[in-house]
Amino acid sequence: MPEPADASPSGGTPERAPARGVGRRRLLRRAGTVVAAAGAGAAAGGLLGARAAKEKGATGQRPTFLLVHGANSNAYTFAPLIAALTLEGHRALAVDLPGHGTQANFPPSYQAPQDLAAFATAPSPVLSRTTLEDNVRHVADVVRGVARQGPVILVGHSMGGATITRVGNQVPDAIARLVYMSAFCCVRIRTVLDCFLVPEGRTTLLPTIPSVGDPERTGVLRNNWRSADAGFVAKAKAAFAAEYGDAAFRNALNTFEPDESASLIRDDARGHPATWGRVPRSYLRFTLDRSIPLALQDRMIKEADAATPGNRFDVHSLRAPHLGPADPAPLAAVLAKLA
């Protein structure tokens, strides 16, 4: 992996651009393991929560948690969290970003028995042309719709943070609060990829997870999450959830999707103080995270607070790995306080 460079003190762009040619392709392949496996989930749970709110006569006043997943993920992965929130009487809704969920790409070569050579070059029709702006447009439309029913608490995990930041730029007045769950919050650092090039991001374990194919050719960051190789599984577990039991981690691993747009990590993800910067915001630090190291989480919090000193992060810490607590109850409890 090319030697990371620190962010410029004036503009957030690293002093040295990522290596080009072979070095850049290698960096992109490694960056393909930026996974946000704690997305959102359980539309049925959200509907039950909405019904409970209506019965209490407070449908128009109660906030709705709108959860946004990150890379290689989907709405389903937050089903346990949405269930926990709904049982406590809160409304919650999940979104599938473009190219995920029902639009996800599972080529025949990814199924058993796998054809790894064909899998490495298989096209990904939606994600190969998806940009961060596409994600932002999609989520902003959902925010506008949900805001007609009451306040919106927009929650992003991991790379979902890049999406909710840009949504905050676009529709700040429709959002009651932004919540980052061990998520990227770029203000001085320009892109998600650049976050791994600053000193605080160098300890990430994501580059240790083998990827598949050449993103410069396929347009996607691709991983074989169905690999039976014990070494691969061990590296993925160390990066995402070393504290999980083996069965719990395999369960989580089977919710991952193989492809993510290669564009997302290179697109400008910065929040603008005049728009995003006026939305109240909270950061949930996952102190055991080895994908987005705690030092990087803290740097992003610090830079955001410096950009908007009159609107600083409300910070909460959870002893959890990148995928979040195995039991969603502590996470639901923190989110419930924000409502």
Salt bridges, closest charged atoms under 4 A:
GLU3 OE2 - ARG202 NH1 3.62
ASP6 OD1 - ARG299 NH1 2.88
GLU133 OE2 - ARG137 NH2 3.91
GLU133 OE1 - ARG166 NH2 2.44
ASP134 OD1 - ARG137 NH1 3.06
ASP141 OD1 - ARG144 NH1 2.84
ASP173 OD1 - ARG278 NH2 3.01
GLU200 OE1 - ARG299 NH1 2.84
ASP214 OD2 - ARG25 NE 3.84
ASP246 OD1 - LYS237 NZ 2.63
GLU257 OE1 - HIS100 ND1 2.75
ASP259 OD1 - ARG222 NE 2.65
GLU260 OE1 - HIS100 NE2 2.93
ASP268 OD2 - ARG190 NE 3.82
ASP268 OD2 - ARG270 NH2 2.82
ASP289 OD2 - HIS322 ND1 2.82
ASP298 OD1 - ARG285 NE 2.76
GLU303 OE2 - ARG188 NH1 4.00
GLU303 OE2 - ARG299 NE 2.79
ASP305 OD1 - ARG281 NH2 3.40
ASP305 OD2 - ARG312 NH2 3.64
ASP314 OD2 - HIS316 NE2 2.71
